[in-house]
Amino acid sequence: MKASSAKIRDIMAISPVIPVLTIQQLEHAVPLAEALVRGGLRVLEVTLRTACALDAIRAIRAAVLDAIVGCGTLTRVRDFSDCAAAGAQFGVSPGLTAELIAAATKSALPLLPGIMTPGELIAARAAGFDACKLFPAQQAGGVGMLQALGGPFPDQVFCPTGGVSRANAQEYLDLPNVLCVGGSWITPAAAMATSDWAAIESLARDASALRARRP
């Protein structure tokens, strides 16, 4: 698991924000990804929440060569093989179970596992994961929780997701144990509904300019 964990850390370090994408219409996949990449966000998480999600990953991988495409909302063992077959370059789960740990061990797909509590984090670390998604971040305690986790787990890094917005993203990114954040504010429903890719590119450009302000 160490090689996969190192790979996930490398991916997390590419951009300050990973857009969390719920693609409802397949025809939106490529122009959406192109707009995000033009705006400076190359790492994309396509969630398995819609019927066209796997086809969207295939389409983006084929057409947007600069994008690094991950598969989100992995909750079942079969999701690993499905996402890998679609061309996903990493996976993201909202939580972590013994079954998912076993599947991740057998899969070549690097996993960013979701955790919410210190107990879940200990289990993830025991399985070899030193990079995790804190999810849902705001409900789990937000910035305060991550600060608290930094004491007993100083070598652990996080991608907080869930309740992260443009208004609070900088506060998260300033934490020493946060490599990036996940968020959906870059793809607002109104812009998606009208295929306003210029607006999404502008939001991506703003998000890509966020950087940690640490001493």
C-alpha positions as CSV (number, residue, x, y, z in Angstrom):
1,M,0.0,0.0,0.0
2,K,3.0,2.3,0.4
3,A,3.5,2.8,-3.3
4,S,-0.2,3.6,-3.8
5,S,-0.1,6.0,-0.8
6,A,2.8,7.8,-2.3
7,K,1.0,8.1,-5.6
8,I,-2.0,9.6,-3.9
9,R,0.2,12.2,-2.2
10,D,1.7,13.2,-5.5
11,I,-1.8,13.6,-7.0
12,M,-3.0,15.6,-4.1
13,A,0.0,18.0,-4.4
14,I,-0.8,18.9,-8.0
15,S,-3.7,21.4,-7.4
16,P,-5.0,23.0,-4.3
17,V,-8.6,22.0,-5.2
18,I,-9.9,18.8,-6.6
19,P,-13.3,19.5,-8.2
20,V,-15.9,16.9,-7.1
21,L,-18.0,16.3,-10.2
22,T,-21.5,14.8,-10.4
23,I,-22.0,14.6,-14.2
24,Q,-25.7,14.2,-15.1
25,Q,-25.3,14.4,-18.9
26,L,-22.6,12.6,-20.7
27,E,-22.2,15.4,-23.3
28,H,-21.1,17.7,-20.5
29,A,-18.1,15.5,-19.5
30,V,-15.5,16.6,-22.0
31,P,-16.3,20.4,-22.2
32,L,-16.5,20.5,-18.4
33,A,-13.1,18.8,-18.0
34,E,-11.6,21.1,-20.7
35,A,-12.8,24.2,-18.9
36,L,-11.5,23.0,-15.5
37,V,-8.1,22.1,-17.0
38,R,-7.9,25.5,-18.8
39,G,-8.5,27.1,-15.5
40,G,-5.6,25.2,-13.9
41,L,-7.4,22.3,-12.1
42,R,-6.0,19.1,-13.7
43,V,-7.1,16.6,-11.0
44,L,-10.8,15.8,-11.3
45,E,-13.0,13.5,-9.2
46,V,-16.0,12.1,-11.1
47,T,-18.4,10.6,-8.6
48,L,-20.2,7.4,-9.2
49,R,-23.6,9.0,-8.4
50,T,-25.0,9.0,-11.9
51,A,-25.7,6.4,-14.6
52,C,-23.2,8.0,-17.0
53,A,-20.3,8.4,-14.6
54,L,-18.1,5.6,-15.9
55,D,-18.8,6.7,-19.5
56,A,-17.9,10.2,-18.5
57,I,-14.5,9.0,-17.1
58,R,-13.9,7.1,-20.4
59,A,-14.7,10.2,-22.5
60,I,-12.5,12.6,-20.4
61,R,-9.6,10.2,-20.5
62,A,-9.8,9.9,-24.2
63,A,-10.3,13.6,-25.0
64,V,-8.6,15.6,-22.2
65,L,-5.1,14.3,-22.1
66,D,-3.9,16.8,-19.4
67,A,-6.6,15.8,-17.0
68,I,-5.9,13.3,-14.1
69,V,-9.2,11.6,-13.7
70,G,-10.3,9.9,-10.5
71,C,-13.4,7.9,-9.7
72,G,-15.3,9.0,-6.5
73,T,-17.9,7.5,-4.3
74,L,-16.3,4.0,-4.3
75,T,-18.4,2.0,-1.9
76,R,-18.3,-1.5,-3.3
77,V,-15.6,-4.0,-4.1
78,R,-16.7,-4.1,-7.8
79,D,-16.2,-0.3,-8.1
80,F,-12.4,-0.8,-8.2
81,S,-12.5,-2.9,-11.3
82,D,-15.2,-0.9,-12.9
83,C,-13.4,2.4,-12.4
84,A,-10.0,0.9,-13.5
85,A,-11.6,-0.5,-16.7
86,A,-13.0,3.0,-17.4
87,G,-9.6,4.5,-17.2
88,A,-9.7,6.1,-13.8
89,Q,-6.2,7.0,-12.5
90,F,-7.2,7.0,-8.8
91,G,-10.2,6.3,-6.6
92,V,-11.8,8.1,-3.7
93,S,-14.1,6.5,-1.1
94,P,-16.5,8.3,1.4
95,G,-15.5,5.7,4.0
96,L,-13.3,2.7,4.6
97,T,-14.3,-0.9,5.4
98,A,-12.4,-4.2,5.6
99,E,-13.8,-5.1,2.2
100,L,-12.7,-1.9,0.6
101,I,-9.2,-2.3,2.2
102,A,-8.9,-5.8,0.7
103,A,-10.1,-4.6,-2.7
104,A,-7.6,-1.7,-2.6
105,T,-4.8,-4.1,-1.8
106,K,-5.6,-6.2,-4.8
107,S,-6.2,-3.2,-7.2
108,A,-3.6,-1.1,-9.0
109,L,-5.9,1.9,-8.5
110,P,-4.5,4.2,-5.8
111,L,-7.1,5.0,-3.2
112,L,-7.8,8.1,-1.2
113,P,-10.0,6.7,1.6
114,G,-12.5,8.7,3.5
115,I,-12.4,8.8,7.3
116,M,-14.4,10.8,9.8
117,T,-13.1,9.8,13.3
118,P,-9.8,9.1,15.0
119,G,-10.7,5.5,15.2
120,E,-11.3,5.3,11.5
121,L,-8.0,7.1,10.9
122,I,-6.2,4.5,13.0
123,A,-7.7,1.7,11.0
124,A,-6.8,3.5,7.7
125,R,-3.2,3.9,8.9
126,A,-3.0,0.3,10.0
127,A,-3.9,-0.6,6.4
128,G,-1.1,1.6,5.0
129,F,-3.0,4.8,4.2
130,D,-1.1,7.9,5.3
131,A,-3.3,10.2,3.1
132,C,-7.0,10.4,3.6
133,K,-10.1,12.3,2.8
134,L,-11.8,13.9,5.8
135,F,-15.5,13.4,5.0
136,P,-17.8,15.1,5.6
137,A,-15.3,17.7,6.7
138,Q,-17.5,20.3,8.1
139,Q,-19.8,17.8,10.0
140,A,-16.7,16.0,11.3
141,G,-15.4,19.2,13.0
142,G,-13.8,21.1,10.1
143,V,-10.6,23.0,10.7
144,G,-10.7,22.3,14.4
145,M,-10.8,18.6,13.9
146,L,-7.9,18.7,11.5
147,Q,-5.9,20.7,14.0
148,A,-6.7,18.2,16.7
149,L,-5.7,15.3,14.5
150,G,-2.4,16.9,13.7
151,G,-1.1,16.3,17.3
152,P,-1.3,12.5,17.5
153,F,-1.0,11.9,13.7
154,P,1.7,14.4,12.6
155,D,2.6,12.5,9.5
156,Q,-0.9,12.1,8.2
157,V,-2.2,14.4,5.3
158,F,-5.7,15.1,4.3
159,C,-8.0,16.3,1.6
160,P,-11.1,17.7,3.5
161,T,-14.3,17.4,1.4
162,G,-17.9,18.1,2.3
163,G,-19.0,21.6,3.2
164,V,-15.8,23.1,1.8
165,S,-16.5,26.3,-0.2
166,R,-14.6,29.2,-1.7
167,A,-15.3,31.0,1.6
168,N,-13.5,28.5,3.8
169,A,-11.1,26.7,1.5
170,Q,-8.2,29.0,2.3
171,E,-8.6,28.3,6.0
172,Y,-8.3,24.6,5.3
173,L,-5.3,25.0,3.0
174,D,-3.4,26.9,5.6
175,L,-3.3,23.8,7.8
176,P,0.0,22.0,7.7
177,N,-1.7,18.6,7.3
178,V,-3.9,19.6,4.4
179,L,-2.5,19.0,0.9
180,C,-5.6,20.0,-1.0
181,V,-9.4,20.3,-0.6
182,G,-12.3,18.8,-2.5
183,G,-15.2,20.9,-3.5
184,S,-18.1,21.3,-5.9
185,W,-18.4,25.1,-5.8
186,I,-16.4,25.3,-9.0
187,T,-19.2,23.7,-10.9
188,P,-22.4,25.5,-9.8
189,A,-25.7,24.0,-10.9
190,A,-26.7,27.1,-12.9
191,A,-23.5,27.1,-14.9
192,M,-23.8,23.4,-15.6
193,A,-27.5,23.7,-16.7
194,T,-26.6,26.4,-19.2
195,S,-23.3,24.9,-20.3
196,D,-21.5,28.0,-19.2
197,W,-18.0,26.6,-19.5
198,A,-16.4,30.1,-19.5
199,A,-17.9,30.7,-16.0
200,I,-16.6,27.4,-14.8
201,E,-13.2,28.1,-16.2
202,S,-13.1,31.4,-14.3
203,L,-14.1,29.7,-11.1
204,A,-11.4,27.1,-11.7
205,R,-8.8,29.8,-12.3
206,D,-9.7,31.4,-9.1
207,A,-9.5,28.1,-7.2
208,S,-6.2,27.1,-8.7
209,A,-4.7,30.3,-7.4
210,L,-5.4,29.3,-3.8
211,R,-2.2,28.5,-1.9
212,A,-1.3,27.7,1.6
213,R,-0.2,30.8,3.7
214,R,1.9,29.2,6.3
215,P,4.7,30.7,8.4
